[in-house]
Amino acid sequence: MKTALLVIDVQNDIVAGMGTPERQPAIDQALDEIVMRLRGLQEKARQAGIPVIMVQHDGGPGDELEKGTAGWQIREELALKPGDVLVEKRSCDSFHETDLQTVLDQRNISHLVVGGCQTQYCVDTTVRRAVSLGYDVTLIGDAHTTGDTASLQFADIVAHHNETLSGFRAGNARVRVRPAADISF
């Protein structure tokens, strides 16, 4: 099984303003923590010769993730290195109208290790789509995050998705949820 690390939408403004003034510091801290975990996994993947694929969302004109703005930039700690692949997208699904599947097929990838933002949107949609396309997925349970919603805090959203995605199947492909410390390449 050939593996790739897929890091979704870890951009400067991905969780900006997604919490009350009292909650935003916790949201920002959670993002900083997943950035450090993902950075460690990037380094391990590169050392092992595993492809690192970075996905970057373009929210369109006026959006905090508008292409070319400071908010759209990938977090500097996770900057692309030579040999990494960038996939740009305009929807929650990293496969929709992108070259992601072509990139994976050209490298004979059958297993994705996935982390990033936002849990209930782009991470969830991409993970489910990957499995539906026949890719096995390891979701890094402590390396994806989001902001608060009107009804749930970010940590509850992450926990819910870890629980509901664990074991998700389509045909022979499935999702496994593992902490970053348990990921090896």
C-alpha positions as CSV (number, residue, x, y, z in Angstrom):
1,M,0.0,0.0,0.0
2,K,1.6,3.3,-1.2
3,T,0.9,6.2,1.1
4,A,0.8,10.0,0.8
5,L,0.3,12.7,3.5
6,L,-2.6,15.0,2.6
7,V,-2.8,18.3,4.5
8,I,-6.0,20.2,3.9
9,D,-6.4,24.0,4.1
10,V,-4.0,24.9,6.9
11,Q,-4.1,28.6,5.9
12,N,-3.5,31.7,7.9
13,D,-7.2,32.8,8.3
14,I,-8.9,29.3,8.2
15,V,-10.4,29.7,11.7
16,A,-10.2,33.5,12.0
17,G,-13.3,34.9,13.7
18,M,-14.9,31.5,14.3
19,G,-15.3,32.0,18.0
20,T,-16.5,34.6,20.4
21,P,-13.8,36.9,21.8
22,E,-13.6,34.6,24.8
23,R,-13.3,31.4,22.7
24,Q,-11.1,32.5,19.8
25,P,-7.8,32.1,21.8
26,A,-8.7,28.4,22.4
27,I,-9.5,27.9,18.7
28,D,-6.2,29.6,17.7
29,Q,-4.2,27.5,20.2
30,A,-5.8,24.3,18.9
31,L,-4.8,25.3,15.3
32,D,-1.2,26.0,16.5
33,E,-1.1,22.6,18.1
34,I,-2.2,20.8,15.0
35,V,0.2,22.8,12.9
36,M,3.1,21.5,15.0
37,R,1.8,17.9,14.7
38,L,1.4,18.2,11.0
39,R,4.8,19.8,10.6
40,G,6.3,16.8,12.4
41,L,4.5,14.4,10.1
42,Q,5.6,16.4,7.0
43,E,9.2,15.9,8.2
44,K,8.7,12.2,8.8
45,A,7.0,11.7,5.4
46,R,9.7,13.6,3.5
47,Q,12.5,11.6,5.2
48,A,10.7,8.4,4.3
49,G,10.2,9.5,0.7
50,I,6.4,9.7,1.2
51,P,4.6,12.4,-1.0
52,V,3.4,15.4,0.9
53,I,0.3,17.0,-0.7
54,M,-0.9,20.3,0.5
55,V,-4.4,21.4,-0.3
56,Q,-5.2,25.2,-0.4
57,H,-8.7,26.6,-0.5
58,D,-9.7,29.6,-2.6
59,G,-12.8,31.1,-1.1
60,G,-13.4,33.6,-3.9
61,P,-13.5,37.4,-4.0
62,G,-14.1,39.0,-0.7
63,D,-13.7,35.8,1.3
64,E,-11.0,35.6,4.1
65,L,-9.4,32.8,2.0
66,E,-9.5,34.8,-1.3
67,K,-6.6,33.7,-3.5
68,G,-3.5,35.9,-3.2
69,T,-4.5,37.4,0.2
70,A,-2.5,37.0,3.4
71,G,-5.3,34.9,4.8
72,W,-5.2,32.5,1.9
73,Q,-1.5,31.7,2.4
74,I,-0.6,28.3,3.8
75,R,0.8,28.6,7.4
76,E,4.5,29.3,7.1
77,E,5.4,26.4,9.4
78,L,3.9,24.0,6.8
79,A,5.4,25.7,3.7
80,L,5.9,23.5,0.7
81,K,9.3,22.1,0.1
82,P,10.8,20.9,-3.2
83,G,9.0,17.7,-4.2
84,D,5.8,18.6,-2.4
85,V,2.6,18.9,-4.4
86,L,0.1,21.8,-4.1
87,V,-3.6,21.2,-5.0
88,E,-5.8,24.3,-5.2
89,K,-9.5,23.9,-4.7
90,R,-12.7,26.0,-4.5
91,S,-15.1,23.6,-2.7
92,C,-15.1,21.4,0.4
93,D,-14.2,18.4,-1.6
94,S,-10.4,18.3,-2.4
95,F,-11.2,16.0,-5.3
96,H,-13.9,18.2,-6.9
97,E,-12.6,20.0,-10.0
98,T,-9.0,19.5,-8.9
99,D,-6.1,17.3,-10.1
100,L,-5.9,15.5,-6.7
101,Q,-7.0,12.1,-8.1
102,T,-4.6,12.4,-11.0
103,V,-1.7,13.3,-8.6
104,L,-2.5,10.2,-6.5
105,D,-3.0,7.9,-9.5
106,Q,0.3,9.0,-11.1
107,R,2.1,8.1,-7.9
108,N,0.1,4.8,-7.4
109,I,-1.2,6.0,-4.0
110,S,-3.7,3.8,-2.3
111,H,-3.6,5.1,1.3
112,L,-3.9,8.7,2.5
113,V,-2.9,10.0,5.9
114,V,-5.1,13.1,6.4
115,G,-5.1,16.1,8.6
116,G,-6.0,19.8,8.4
117,C,-9.0,22.2,8.5
118,Q,-12.0,22.5,8.8
119,T,-13.1,19.2,10.3
120,Q,-16.8,19.3,9.5
121,Y,-16.4,20.7,6.0
122,C,-13.2,20.0,4.0
123,V,-11.7,17.3,6.1
124,D,-15.0,15.3,6.4
125,T,-15.9,15.7,2.7
126,T,-12.5,14.8,1.4
127,V,-12.1,11.8,3.7
128,R,-15.5,10.4,2.7
129,R,-14.9,11.1,-1.0
130,A,-11.4,9.4,-0.8
131,V,-12.9,6.3,0.6
132,S,-15.7,6.3,-1.9
133,L,-13.0,6.5,-4.6
134,G,-11.2,3.4,-3.2
135,Y,-8.5,5.0,-1.1
136,D,-7.8,3.8,2.5
137,V,-7.6,6.7,4.8
138,T,-5.9,7.2,8.2
139,L,-7.4,10.3,9.7
140,I,-5.0,11.9,12.2
141,G,-7.4,12.3,15.1
142,D,-5.4,15.0,16.8
143,A,-4.4,16.9,13.7
144,H,-7.6,18.3,12.3
145,T,-9.6,21.2,13.7
146,T,-12.2,23.8,13.1
147,G,-13.9,26.8,14.8
148,D,-17.0,26.9,17.0
149,T,-20.4,26.8,15.5
150,A,-23.7,28.2,17.0
151,S,-24.4,24.8,18.6
152,L,-21.0,23.1,19.2
153,Q,-17.5,24.0,20.3
154,F,-14.7,23.0,18.0
155,A,-13.4,20.2,20.3
156,D,-16.8,18.5,20.2
157,I,-16.9,18.7,16.4
158,V,-13.5,17.1,16.2
159,A,-14.5,14.4,18.7
160,H,-17.7,13.7,16.9
161,H,-16.0,13.4,13.5
162,N,-13.3,11.1,14.9
163,E,-16.0,8.8,16.3
164,T,-18.3,8.9,13.2
165,L,-15.6,8.6,10.6
166,S,-13.7,5.7,12.4
167,G,-14.6,2.6,10.5
168,F,-16.4,4.4,7.6
169,R,-16.3,2.1,4.6
170,A,-17.0,2.0,0.9
171,G,-16.2,-1.4,-0.7
172,N,-12.8,-2.5,0.6
173,A,-11.6,1.0,1.5
174,R,-12.1,2.4,5.0
175,V,-11.1,5.1,7.5
176,R,-9.0,4.5,10.5
177,V,-8.5,7.2,13.1
178,R,-5.0,7.4,14.8
179,P,-3.2,10.0,16.9
180,A,-0.2,11.7,15.2
181,A,2.2,10.0,17.6
182,D,1.1,6.6,16.2
183,I,1.6,7.5,12.5
184,S,4.7,6.1,10.9
185,F,5.8,6.1,7.3
